Amino acid sequence: MFKPRAGFVVQAYRFALDPNAGQERALGSHCGAARAAYNWAVAHVLAAWRQRMAEKTYGVPEDRLTEWRSWSLPALRRAFNNTKRTDPRFASWWEQNSKEAYSTGLANASAAFDNHVRSQNGLRKGRIVGWPRLKSKRNARPACRFTTGAIRVEADGRHVTLPRIGTIRIHERADVLQRSLTAGAARILAATVRYERGRWFVAFQVEVKRELVPVSRPRVAVGIDLGVKTLAVLADSTGDVRYIENPKFLDRAQRLLRRHDRRVSRRQGPDGRTGRRPSKRWDKANAERNKIHHRAANLRDDAIHKLTTAVAAEFGTVVVENLNVAGMLGNRRLARKVADAGFGEIRRQLMYKTRRNGCRLVLADRWYPSSKRCSHCGVVKAKLPLGVRVFACETCGFVADRDANAGHNLAALGEAVTGTGVAGDLGATTVASKPRGADRKTRATRSGCKAGPGRAGGENPALSRQETGDRREGTTALTLW
């Protein structure tokens, strides 16, 4: 695995391309070659695997089974180089593209088999990864990665050069990257071209020298409560509360999208069952509809980048919740609004931007009762429906906005973890065992068994439910980045 030099970081610089017709065909050809090489590698390895499985059902001894075919990248490269000149699928056109295009597909296939095997052996987190599947021409996202050859940004800052494709004009100037390359403070490691949202992009993987940018308020912790109605509520440890309105770009485009959806539905579209190809009028109407989706996605990305950059540049400690976004998307009433808000993208950007600025990111546990806990006295409500937007504590009489109260609780959690709230104070981190969440179910006591002095979930009796029906929470487990 590549490790940058001391004082350097690996960073991506992404630019939109403005290729001419010939360059656009060359880009599509390279991405198509990467897809074809991937499909060849998957079929090459699976053929031996399936043959062995069939031979075992016939009773063939183990020592006479078909040999395994290695899916390591060097082995796939050797096998492909021995096949490409004679295989009719590649013999007539493989020389038209750079070798990096085929290497991209082979590397992706090797990684896909590694993920499958590691997942089956329990060495990979997340869902079980199945067999690698072939990529279709229509549904696959065109992409190709270049690691060798002529990869550079031209001196004018308006053009980039890629192997076998040549010099391509970029839509925006690359002066910042070009100056760093000229000064010797940056080095291009690789370049990836990709077609998405209706246009071509190039992303340079660069080893660049970066100094830590100190935050403006290093001793202040901020808790960020994400929501649908209000995108984010920022409550810091000084008591200040800010509301970031949700721009709802997709919701605002729904009226226009409905009209274009009707236009697309009236055209003759593709049919995978019968093999029917779409008409030119369908392609045109679908492209116009996609432009609306692309604009909403671009506006959302811009708003999220501005929000996360401002937060990471101001506060020494940032606390966000580890939300179950995948579970939220399963709610058909809220799925579109949750996806439009981009909760997962906000967390992802904060993870690397806080490291870049030298501040600390704290991920509160998914079951931490930030909304149900009183930020004034610490009592936790047993239930707090989503429709109740004002938090009222029956114990101390504290009344506040529901989201602001959650933000204050998150900020207090960040101060408890960092001790003083100073960025980089690693010695004050304390992680305790995770108690039962306010709504988490516990195993009931079996019949014939006496319950102990504690509660059913193993909670400490000192933290048990109070007379008002509420309960206090101990320290909740969290993840520290």
N, C-alpha and C positions, 0 to 999 in steps of 0.2 A: 504494500500500500504506500502511495506517495505521501511523504511528509514534507511540508514546506520548511524552508530555512528559518532560523531564529529571526524574529522581527517581521516575518512575511506571513501572509495568509493567502488561501486560495479563494478567489472571488470570480464571479461570472459577470461579464459585460454582454448585454443582449441588445441587438440592433435589428430594426426592420430593414429588409432589403428591397431595392427597386430594380429587379433584374429585367433585361430585355427578353424578347421571345426566345432567342436561342439559349440564353442562360437559364431561363425558366425550364426549358426542355431538359437541359443538362442536369439541373437540380432534381427534377422529377426522375430522370434516368438513374442517378446515383441512389436516390431513396428507394426506387423500385429494385435496384440491384441488391441493396441491403435486405429488403423483404424476401427476395428470391433466395438469397444465401441462407437466411434464417429458416425458410421453409425446407430447403434442401437438408440442412443440418438436422432439423427435427425429424424429418422422414428417414434420414440416414441412421440415426441412433435408434429410433423406435422400431425400425424394421428388424434389427437384431433382437431387441427386447421381446417383441411379439413372437418372433420365430422361436426363441427359447421357451416362451410360455406354451406355445403350441406343441413343441417337442416334448415337454414334460408331460403333457396330457397323453401323449402316445407311448409313454414309458421309456423314453430314450435315457440311457444312463447319463449321470452328471458329467463324466469326462468326455462324452461324445456330443454334448450340446453345442450349438453355435456359439462362437466366441463373442464376448461382449465387445461392443464398439465404444471406445472412450469418447466422452463429451468434453474433454478438456480443450481449451482453445488451440494449443499447438497441434493436438491430434486432429481436430476438425480442419485446421488450415492445411495440413499435409494431405488429408483425404480429399479436400476440395480442390487443391492444386493438381492432384492426380486425375481428377474427374472433369474439370471445367473444359478441357480441350476436346474431349470426346463425347461428353454428354450433350445431346441435341438441345437441351434446354438452355445451355450456356455457350455452346461452341461458336455460334455465329455473332455474338454481341458482347461477350464478356470483356473484350479489350477496349470497349468504348468508355469504360468507367475506371476510376481510380481503384487501386487495390484496397483502399480504406473503406470503400462502400461494402465490399464483401466481408472484410474484417469486422465491420459493424454488425452485420447480421450473424456471423459466426459467434462473436462475443456475446450477443444477446441470447443466442440459443444455449451457449454454455452456461450462462448465468441462470437461464430458466430451468435447466436440468439440475443445477446445483440447488436452487430454491426448492424444487420438488423433493429431492432426496433429503435435504436438511429438514424440510417440513415433515416428511414421513418418519424421520428418526427423532423428532421432537427437539431438534436443535434450532428451529426457527419459530419466532413468536408470530402470533396472529392465526388467521384461518389456515386450514390445511390446503396446501398448494397441490393441484392436480398435475396431470401430464401436460407438457407444453403443447399448444395447439397451433395449427397453421394459421397464418395471417392472410386475410382476404385483401384483394386489391382495393375494394371499395371502402372497407371499414378500418383498415390499418392507418395509423397516423404516419405520414411520410417523415422520415428522419434519417440522418446520416452523420457520422462522427469522423473527423479527420484528426489524426495524431501526428502524422509526418508529412513532409513536403512543404511547399510554399504556402505558409499560413501567416499573414501579416496584415497590418493596417497601413494603408498608404500615407505618405507624408502630408497630403492635402486634408486628411481627416474625413473625407467624403467617400472613400472607396476602400474595400477589403479584397484581398486576394486569397483564393482557395485552390487547392490542387486540382488540375485537369479542368476546372470550371473557369478559372481566370479571374479578372478583376471585375467586381460588381459594385455598383453604386449603392450606398446605404441611405436610408430615408432621413436620418438625423446625423449630425456631426459626431465624430468620435474623438474630439480633441483631447478630452481628459485621458483616455486610454493611450492615445498617440503620444502625448507629452510624457506619460510615465514610461512608455516603451523607449522613447528617445533618451530619457535621462538614466536609463538602466535600473529604474525602480520597479519594473514589471517585466514578466516573461510569459509569453503565450505557451500554454501547455497543450491545448487542443481546441478544436472548433466544432460545433454541432449546428447543422442546418436543419430546420424543422418547418413544416407547413402547418399552420394552425390559424384559426380565426380569419381565414380568407387571404392570408399573405405569408410570404416567406420570412423567416427570422434566422439570424446567426447569433450563437452564443459562444463567446470566447471564455475558456477556462484559463484564468490568469493567476500566476503567482506574483502578488503585488506586495510591496512594502507598505505597511499601514501602522501608523502610530495610534495609540489609544486616545480617543477623543473624550475628555472628561465631561461628565454630565453637569448641568447647571445647578442642580439641587441634589448633591450626593447624599445628604443626611435625611432625605424625605422618602418615605415609602408610599406607594399608591396602590390601591386596590381597584381592579377593573371588573365591573359586573357587566357582562354582555347580555343583550336582549334583542328582541325583535322590534318592539315599538321604539325604544331608544337603543341605538346600536351599542353604546358604551357609556357607563357612568363611572367617572374617575373621581374617587374619594381618596385624598391623601392624608397623611398622618397629622397635618396641621389643621385639619377640619374643613378644608376647601373641597367643594364638590362641583364637578363640571359634567354637563350633559352633552354627549355627542349624538346628534340626531341621525337616525337611519335614513340614508338617501333613497333606499328602495328603488334602485334603478330598474330592476326587472318588473316590479309592480307598475311603475310609471309607463313601461313600454307595453303593458298587456293589451291595451286598446288597439294599438297599431299591430301587435302580433296577431290578435284575433282576426283582423282583416286579411293579413297575409296568409294565415293558416287556411282561411276559406278559399283564397286564390289557389293555394297549392293543392288543396283537396279536390278542386275541380279539374286539375290536370291529370294526365296519365302518368302515374308514378311507377317506380320499380316494384316488381313482384318476385320475391325470391322463390316462391313455390312453383311458379310457371316459367321463371327465367325471363320475364318481360323486362325490357330495358325502358328507362324513363324517356319521355319525350323531351324535346328541346325546350318547349314551353314550361314543362315541369322543372327542368334544371334552372331556367331563368328565374321562375317564381321562387324556387327554393333558395337560390343565391340571394335574392332580395330579402327573404325572411331571415336568412342567416346573418346578414349585415346588422339587423336589429339586435340579435343575440350577441354578436361580437361587440357592438358598441356598449351594450349594458355590461358585458364582462370587462371591457377595457376601463370603463368608468369606475366599476367596483374595485378593480385592482389599483387604480390611481388613488382612490379614497382610502383604501386600507393601507397602502404604502405611506401616505402622508400621516395617517393616524399613528401607525407603529413607529415611524421615524421620530415624530414629535415626542412620543412617550419615552422611547429609549434614550433620547437626548436630554431629557429633563430630570428624571427621577433616578435615585440610586438603587432602589428596590422596587420591582414591579411584581405584583401578585395577580394571577389570573386563575380561573377555575379549570380543572381538567374535565371539560364537558364531554358527555357521551354524544357527540355530533351524529354518529352513525345511527344511534337509537332515536335521536330527534327526527332524523330524516324518514324514519318509519312511520311517523305520525302524518297521515294524509292531510290533516288540516293545517299543519305548520311546516310541512316539508319544503314547500316553495319559498316561504319567507325565511326559513333557517338557511337554506342554500343561498339565497340572495344576500343574507347578512355576511356570510363568509367567516363563521366562528373559527373553523379549523385553520384558515389561512392567517387570521390575526395571530393565533397562538404560534404558528410556524414562523412567521416573520419576527415576532418578539424573541423567539429562541435564539436566532442568530444576530439580531440587531443589538440585543442586550450584551452579548459577548463582545461584539465589536466596540461598544462604548464602555466596557469595563464595569457595567452595573450587573445586578443580580436579578434573575427571574425565578420566582417561586410558583410552583404549580400546586394549588390547593387540591386536596383529595376530592374525588367525585362526590363523596357523601358528606363533605363538610357542609354543615347547615348555615351557609352564609346569609340566606334570606330569612331563615326562621329564628336566628339568634339575635337577641337584643344587643346592640352595640353599646348600650349604656350600662346594663347590669349583668349581661352574660346569660340570661335565662333563654332557653331554647323552647320554642313552641312545638307542641306535638304535631300540629297540622297548620298549614298556611296555604289555602287554595291559590291557584295562579291568578284568579280573578281579583283577589284582594291586593290592591296596589298601594295601600297605606299600612305600614307596620305600626301596630299599637301593642305595647307591652302591658299585660295585666298586672305585673308585679311592681314595676316602678312608675308606670304611667307614661313612659317615653313614647312619643309619636313621631314618625319620620316617614319619608318616602321609602317604599320597599327597596328599590334599587340602590338608593343612597345608603340605607342601612347595611345592605349587603357589601357595598364598597368599603364602608368603614370597617366592617368585620374582616375583610380581606386585607386591608391595610394594617390592621392590628396584628393579623397573623404574620405578615411580612416583618413587622418590627419584632415580634417574638422570636422569629427564626434568626434574624440577623443580630439580635441583641440590641444594638444601638441604632440600627438602620443605616450604618455606614456601608457604602459599596465595597465589596471585597472582604468583609469581615467574616471569614470562613470559620473562625473558631467558636462562634456562638450558635452553631446549628445544633438543634436538638430534635430528634425524630422519635416519637413515642408510638406505641402500638395503636392500631386504628380501632376506635370504639364503634359501637353500632350506630348507624345513621338514624335520623329521626323517623324516616319512613321505611327503613329496611326491616324485612320480616325476620323473625328468629324462630328457632325450633321450639316447639311447645314441649313442656315437661311430659314425659311418658306417664301413662296411668300406672299407679302403684309405686311410683318413685317420688320421694320427697324433694321439694325444691330447696336449694341451699339458701344461705342468707343473701346471696346476690340475686340479680334479676336473670331472666331467661337467657339473655344474650351474653351473660358473663360480665355485666357492667359492675363497676365498683359501687357498693351500697352508698358510699358518701356522695356519689353523683346521681343518685336515683331521682325519680319523679317527685316534684314538689306538690304541695297541697293545691296549687292553682291549676294542676294538670300539665304544667310545663316541666322541663328538666334541664339540668346544666350539663354542658359537654366538657370533657377533658381536652387535652391536646390531640388534634387530629393528624394522622399521618399525611405527609405531603412529599412531593418530589421537588428536589432542588437542582437547578441547572446553573 
